[in-house]
Amino acid sequence: MAAVREQGYTAQRLAGNGLNVLHLPLRTAPVALLMLTYDVGSRHESMGTRGVSHMLEHMMFKGSARYHKGEGRSIHQLLLPLGAQVNATTWYDRTNYFSLVPRDSLDLAADIEADRMGELRLDADELDTEIQVVLNEYDRCLSDPLEQLHQAVWQAAFPQHPYGRPVLGVREDIAGFRREQLYAHYRRHYRPDNATLTVIGDVDVDEAMAIAQRRFGDIEPGGAIAAVEAAAPPQDGERRASVSGLGAPGIVMLAYRAPPGLHADADALELLGAILAGGRYSRLHRRLVPAGLALEVWPSLSRLRQAGLWQLGAVLHPEAEHGRLEQAMREALAEVVRDGVSEEELTRARARIRGQLLTSRDGPLAIAMQLNEAIAAGDWRSYALAPERMAAVTATEVARVARAYLREDALTVGWLADAERLEPAA
């Protein structure tokens, strides 16, 4: 397959097995970042296997045929003494593994990843031990009131879709995992034709492609992957969720159904979020903070493979009430739906997002983590071309998406409250 070049990136697919390889030269230090992004996450799970993607992420560090602790050759034993950073994450649409290493250790990092892709050991006794580790992580995570609010809002918005479930899974499924379940998930999804290999750093494109071919080229592709659940149906009415905890901060969250991350409207929605809640000059900050209703505000847009959420959050002032804060937020949104946005507001939002995009590209790891989300959404170029796309969005487009998406029948409202000062929901 011919190489695709865009904004300094080179993308090519290995002819023999379909592995996507993405390279970006970065000469700031003699280091290289190697990342494998698999097109599998919690969206690909079903009843009985909820959390299997995250569980498998843990087991990938337990060893493969040629790299495992029993021979003193685990990934940590070999790379950490070199000063490497090694980790992995799981999300709704993807699982990724990355190693930031000295330049001359890139080939070793690639060989370890290739061995894990092709010949994971998956020892049953180690799985039993790791299940307890993951259950402890699950309990810690879901004891956090902010995480509880996130889960409550997403569950209310997506009651019958995998996006409405915790990425970590559910306790009963995690506790009952068996080796054959993880192995089936591994064999189905961990394959070159379902993955993107990213190399960023002080390495030439020819060397990166040669390493990819040498280490991954002989791994066989898999058969067809069964289709996962279709996108959630449109929301047909306002939904509400509330969470309380002792000492929890007061928060009001307004979450509207958003399009998939690659949809043409996503950029305008991100700019709308910045206009409404991006910093001290945003509409909501200037309206809510001086009035003593909120301490801070923020926007969030989930750029997922399927339709997700566009969210506005506000931290309640200690002397204010959730109902009044929610009302004020909704009034501000009604105004933008009715009147649109000004060129001054759009110019300020563009500058803010452009600055965030550029200053966040300050090293191989930072770039890789953002590329990872674009890969998961379906196209790495959406990250590479983001500054140019944002600059082209007009005030008319922002006003149009406000009218299209900020509808009450597509809204989920979330409240987080201190259990000692609960108030009636609106």
KABELZI-V848045 format. One record per backbone hydrogen bond with DSSP energy under -0.5 kcal/mol. CO is the residue of the C=O (numbers start at 1). NH is the residue of the N-H. Records with the same first field share a line. If there is no record, write none. Layout:
CO = NH / NH
This chain:
4 = 11
6 = 9
8 = 25
9 = 6
10 = 23
11 = 4
12 = 21
14 = 18
19 = 14
20 = 197
21 = 12
22 = 199
23 = 10
24 = 201
29 = 31
30 = 103
31 = 202
32 = 34 / 101
33 = 200
34 = 99
35 = 37 / 198
36 = 38 / 97
37 = 196
38 = 40 / 95
41 = 44
42 = 45
46 = 49
49 = 51 / 52
50 = 170
51 = 55
52 = 56
53 = 57
54 = 58
55 = 59
56 = 60
58 = 61
59 = 62
63 = 121 / 122
67 = 64
68 = 71 / 73
69 = 72
74 = 78
75 = 79
76 = 80 / 81
79 = 82 / 84
80 = 83
84 = 86
85 = 100
87 = 98
89 = 96
91 = 42
92 = 43
94 = 91
95 = 38
96 = 89
97 = 36
98 = 87
99 = 34 / 101
100 = 85
101 = 32
102 = 105
103 = 106
105 = 109
106 = 110
107 = 111
108 = 112
109 = 113
110 = 114
111 = 115
112 = 116
113 = 117
114 = 118
115 = 119
119 = 65
123 = 127
124 = 128
125 = 129
126 = 130
127 = 131
128 = 132
129 = 132 / 133
130 = 134
131 = 135
132 = 136
133 = 137
134 = 138
135 = 139
136 = 140
137 = 141
138 = 142
139 = 143
140 = 143
141 = 144
143 = 145
144 = 148
145 = 149
146 = 150
147 = 151
148 = 152
149 = 153
150 = 154
151 = 155
152 = 156
153 = 157
154 = 158
156 = 159
158 = 161
161 = 164
162 = 165
166 = 169
170 = 174
171 = 175
172 = 176
174 = 177
178 = 181 / 182
179 = 183
180 = 184
181 = 185
182 = 186
183 = 187
184 = 188
185 = 189
186 = 190
189 = 191
191 = 194
192 = 20 / 195
194 = 39
195 = 20
196 = 37 / 198
197 = 22
198 = 35
199 = 24
200 = 33
201 = 26 / 203
204 = 208
205 = 209
206 = 210
207 = 211
208 = 212
209 = 213
210 = 214
211 = 215
212 = 216 / 217
213 = 217
216 = 219
239 = 413
241 = 415
243 = 417
245 = 248 / 419
250 = 316
251 = 416
252 = 314
253 = 255 / 414
254 = 312
255 = 412
256 = 310
258 = 308
259 = 308
260 = 263
263 = 266
265 = 269
266 = 270
267 = 271
268 = 272
269 = 273
270 = 274
271 = 275
272 = 276
273 = 277
274 = 278
275 = 283
276 = 284
277 = 279
279 = 282
282 = 286
283 = 287
284 = 288 / 289
285 = 289 / 290
288 = 293 / 294
289 = 292
293 = 317
296 = 315
298 = 313
300 = 311
301 = 303
302 = 304
304 = 261
308 = 258
309 = 302 / 311
310 = 256
311 = 300
312 = 254
313 = 298
314 = 252 / 316
315 = 295 / 296
317 = 320
321 = 325
322 = 326
323 = 327
324 = 328
325 = 329
326 = 330
327 = 331
328 = 332
329 = 333
330 = 334
331 = 335
332 = 336
333 = 337
334 = 338
335 = 339
336 = 340
342 = 346
343 = 347
344 = 348
345 = 349
346 = 350
347 = 351
348 = 352
349 = 353
350 = 354
351 = 355
352 = 356
353 = 357
354 = 358
355 = 359
356 = 360
358 = 361
360 = 362
363 = 367
364 = 368
365 = 369
366 = 370
367 = 371
368 = 372
369 = 373
370 = 374
371 = 375
372 = 376
373 = 377
374 = 378 / 379
375 = 378
379 = 382
380 = 383 / 384
381 = 385
383 = 386
385 = 389
386 = 390
387 = 391
388 = 392
389 = 392 / 393
390 = 393
394 = 398
395 = 399
396 = 400
397 = 401
398 = 402
399 = 403
400 = 404
401 = 405
402 = 406
405 = 407
407 = 410
408 = 411
409 = 237
410 = 257
411 = 239
412 = 255
413 = 241
414 = 253
415 = 243
416 = 251
417 = 245
418 = 421
419 = 422
